[in-house]
């Protein structure tokens, strides 16, 4: 059965979807609920997801254990699998991520796969930053990426509008 719900968060509403009790989507910024037939709105189906997110927002939960299912290409799934291994409070560059999946020259493709991550926060694409330590691209918005990293103890110095946001230290 396909279900969806909107969950409240410190970053604004989050859209979550599941199929057969397995989380398939988590979007921070979205403009519509799932289209098509067969979707049922059911917040009760996401109690465990909501509870784990609440633990994360409170700073007590550092590893999620909700069952997830991603749909994508084999390359995207490799990227998302490595994203899932980036520890809480840690960042890696797009280049380091490309190297970790065995394709060091595929930095842009890794960036696109990172940007296509359907389960943000739980598959922590926000932990990927620019080579120079700057915050770059995030489907949930750069301000939210910064807030997520700061929640995890990673702080950044202010920058001009023309620059990214350089890493300072955890």
C-alpha positions as CSV (number, residue, x, y, z in Angstrom):
1,X,0.0,0.0,0.0
2,X,1.3,3.5,-0.9
3,X,1.0,6.1,1.9
4,X,2.2,9.6,2.4
5,X,2.1,12.3,5.2
6,X,3.4,15.7,6.0
7,X,5.5,15.8,9.1
8,X,6.4,19.0,11.0
9,X,10.1,19.8,11.5
10,X,12.3,22.7,12.6
11,X,13.1,23.2,8.9
12,X,9.4,23.3,7.8
13,X,7.1,20.6,6.6
14,X,8.6,17.3,5.4
15,X,6.8,15.1,2.9
16,X,7.3,11.4,3.5
17,X,6.1,8.5,1.4
18,X,6.2,4.7,1.8
19,X,5.2,1.6,-0.1
20,X,4.5,-1.6,1.9
21,X,5.7,0.1,5.2
22,X,9.1,1.0,3.7
23,X,10.1,4.6,3.5
24,X,10.6,5.7,-0.2
25,X,10.8,9.5,0.0
26,X,11.7,12.3,2.4
27,X,11.6,15.8,1.0
28,X,12.3,19.0,2.9
29,X,10.9,21.3,0.2
30,X,8.2,20.1,-2.1
31,X,5.3,21.6,-4.0
32,X,2.7,18.8,-4.1
33,X,1.8,15.4,-2.6
34,X,2.1,12.2,-4.7
35,X,0.0,12.1,-7.8
36,X,-1.9,9.2,-9.2
37,X,-4.1,6.6,-7.8
38,X,-3.5,4.3,-4.9
39,X,-2.0,6.9,-2.5
40,X,-3.5,7.2,1.0
41,X,-2.6,10.0,3.4
42,X,-1.8,8.3,6.7
43,X,0.4,10.0,9.3
44,X,0.1,7.0,11.6
45,X,2.1,4.9,9.1
46,X,5.1,7.2,9.8
47,X,5.2,7.1,13.6
48,X,8.7,5.5,13.7
49,X,10.1,7.9,11.1
50,X,8.6,10.9,13.0
51,X,10.0,9.6,16.3
52,X,13.5,9.1,14.9
53,X,13.4,12.5,13.3
54,X,12.4,14.0,16.6
55,X,15.4,12.3,18.2
56,X,17.6,13.7,15.5
57,X,16.3,17.2,15.9
58,X,16.8,16.9,19.7
59,X,20.5,15.9,19.1
60,X,20.2,12.4,20.6
61,X,19.8,10.3,17.5
62,X,22.8,10.0,15.2
63,X,22.0,6.8,13.2
64,X,18.6,6.1,11.6
65,X,17.3,2.6,11.4
66,X,14.0,2.9,9.5
67,X,13.7,0.6,6.5
68,X,14.2,2.4,3.2
69,X,13.9,1.7,-0.5
70,X,15.4,3.9,-3.1
71,X,14.6,3.8,-6.8
72,X,17.4,4.9,-9.2
73,X,20.1,3.8,-11.5
74,X,22.8,1.5,-10.3
75,X,25.2,4.4,-10.1
76,X,22.8,6.5,-8.0
77,X,22.3,3.6,-5.7
78,X,26.1,3.2,-5.2
79,X,26.3,6.9,-4.4
80,X,23.4,6.8,-1.9
81,X,24.8,3.7,-0.2
82,X,28.1,5.5,0.4
83,X,26.2,8.6,1.6
84,X,24.5,6.4,4.2
85,X,28.0,5.5,5.6
86,X,29.1,9.1,6.2
87,X,29.0,9.4,10.0
88,X,27.0,12.0,11.9
89,X,28.9,15.2,12.4
90,X,31.3,14.4,9.5
91,X,31.5,15.9,6.0
92,X,33.1,14.7,2.8
93,X,33.7,16.5,-0.5
94,X,32.1,15.5,-3.8
95,X,35.6,14.4,-4.9
96,X,36.0,12.2,-1.8
97,X,32.6,10.7,-2.5
98,X,33.5,10.0,-6.1
99,X,36.7,8.3,-5.0
100,X,34.8,6.3,-2.4
101,X,32.6,4.7,-5.0
102,X,35.6,4.0,-7.3
103,X,35.0,6.7,-9.9
104,X,37.3,9.6,-8.8
105,X,36.8,11.5,-12.1
106,X,33.0,11.3,-11.9
107,X,32.6,14.3,-9.5
108,X,29.8,15.9,-11.4
109,X,27.9,12.7,-11.9
110,X,28.3,12.1,-8.2
111,X,26.9,15.6,-7.5
112,X,23.9,14.9,-9.7
113,X,23.3,11.6,-8.0
114,X,23.6,13.3,-4.6
115,X,21.1,15.9,-5.7
116,X,18.7,13.1,-6.8
117,X,18.7,11.5,-3.3
118,X,15.0,10.7,-2.6
119,X,15.4,10.3,1.2
120,X,17.2,13.3,2.5
121,X,18.4,13.6,6.1
122,X,18.2,9.8,6.6
123,X,20.4,9.3,3.6
124,X,22.6,12.3,4.6
125,X,23.4,14.1,1.3
126,X,23.7,17.3,3.4
127,X,27.1,16.0,4.6
128,X,28.6,16.5,1.2
129,X,30.4,19.8,0.7
130,X,32.6,21.5,-1.9
131,X,36.3,20.7,-2.2
132,X,37.2,24.0,-0.6
133,X,34.9,23.3,2.4
134,X,32.0,25.5,1.0
135,X,28.4,24.6,1.2
136,X,27.1,23.8,-2.3
137,X,23.8,22.6,-3.7
138,X,21.1,21.1,-1.6
139,X,17.6,20.3,-2.7
140,X,16.3,21.4,0.7
141,X,18.1,24.8,0.3
142,X,21.5,25.9,1.4
143,X,20.2,27.5,4.6
144,X,18.7,24.1,5.6
145,X,21.9,22.3,4.7
146,X,23.8,24.6,7.0
147,X,21.2,24.1,9.8
148,X,21.5,20.3,9.5
149,X,25.3,20.4,9.7
150,X,25.2,22.8,12.6
151,X,22.8,20.5,14.4
152,X,25.5,17.8,14.0
153,X,28.2,20.1,15.4
154,X,29.7,21.4,12.2
155,X,30.0,25.2,12.1
156,X,30.8,27.6,9.3
157,X,32.1,31.2,9.1
158,X,29.9,33.8,7.5
159,X,30.7,34.5,3.8
160,X,29.7,37.0,1.2
161,X,26.8,36.3,-1.1
162,X,29.3,35.5,-3.9
163,X,31.1,32.8,-1.9
164,X,30.1,29.5,-0.5
165,X,30.1,29.0,3.3
166,X,33.6,27.8,4.4
167,X,33.9,25.0,7.0
168,X,35.3,26.1,10.4
169,X,35.3,23.2,12.7
170,X,33.2,20.8,14.7
